[in-house]
Amino acid sequence: MDFHTILLIIHIIAGSFCLLTGAVNFSVKKEKGYHTRIGEWYHSGYFVVFITSVGMAIINWSESAYLFYIAIFSYGLALFGYLARKMRWRGWLPMHIGGMAGSYIGIVTAVLVVNGADIPLINHIPSLLLWFIPTIIGTPIISMVNKRYSTYVE
């Protein structure tokens, strides 16, 4: 087994972990404890997704250079959301919500773009559209969540 294959296996496991922990964290009560712990797991998993993405992009640069930039952007959102909460930046809550939810949109987009041709019903959607559907759906949700928590006292 070559190094790229090992990275790919780790990448798929970590990405699946992020899909699961992200979905769970969106559905639990937003308070210190369970939400915070799941968020830590999500961020750790996303870091692994980022490192493996960069590694695979470097190994296959001619075919995968774009993945390098997508990995930087997507993990940048996760890190931004994570640090906003961790460091309690002024007005941290919308930054936390936007960063974490934006990074989740990145994971969902990656799954759809890479696997869309193999997913029934999804395989009938034009591949270019798969790049945009998660953002089109996710952005208004982020806005609604931010509005819902806008009265939160920091």
Residue, then its C-alpha position, 0 to 999 in steps of 0.5 A: m500500500d502506497f503513502h497516498t492510499i494510506l492518507l486517503i484511508i485516514h482522510i475518509i475516516a476523519g471526514s466521515f467522523c466530521l460529518l457525524t460529529g458535525a451533524v450531532n453538534f448541530s442537533v444538541k443543546k448549545e451549552k458547555g459540556y456535550h456541545t463543547r466536547i463534540g466540537e473539540w472532536y470535530h475540530s480534531g477530525y477536521f485537522v486530520v482531514f486538512i493534513t491528509s488533503v494537503g498531503m494527497a494534493i502535494i503527492n498528486w499535484s498535477e491532478s489535485a492542486y485545487l484540493f490544496y486550496i480547498a483544504i486551506f480555505s475549509y480548515g481556515l473556516a473551522l479554525f476561525g470558528y474554533l478560535a473565536r470561541k476558544m479565545r472569546w473574541r469580541g462578538w465571538l458567537p457569530m464568528h464561531i457559528g459561521g466558521m464551524a457551519g461554513s467548515y461543515i458546508g465544506i465537508v458536505t461539498a467535498v463529499l458531494v463533489v467526490n462521490g456524487a456520481d455514485i450516489p443515487l438521485i445525486n448522480h442526476i445533478p450536474s457536477l458543477l451544481l454540486w459545488f454550490i448546492p451546500t452553500i446555497i442551502g447552508t448560508p441561509i441556515i447560518s444566517m437564521v442560526n446567527k439571528r436566533y442567537s443574536t440576543y445571547v449575552e456574551 
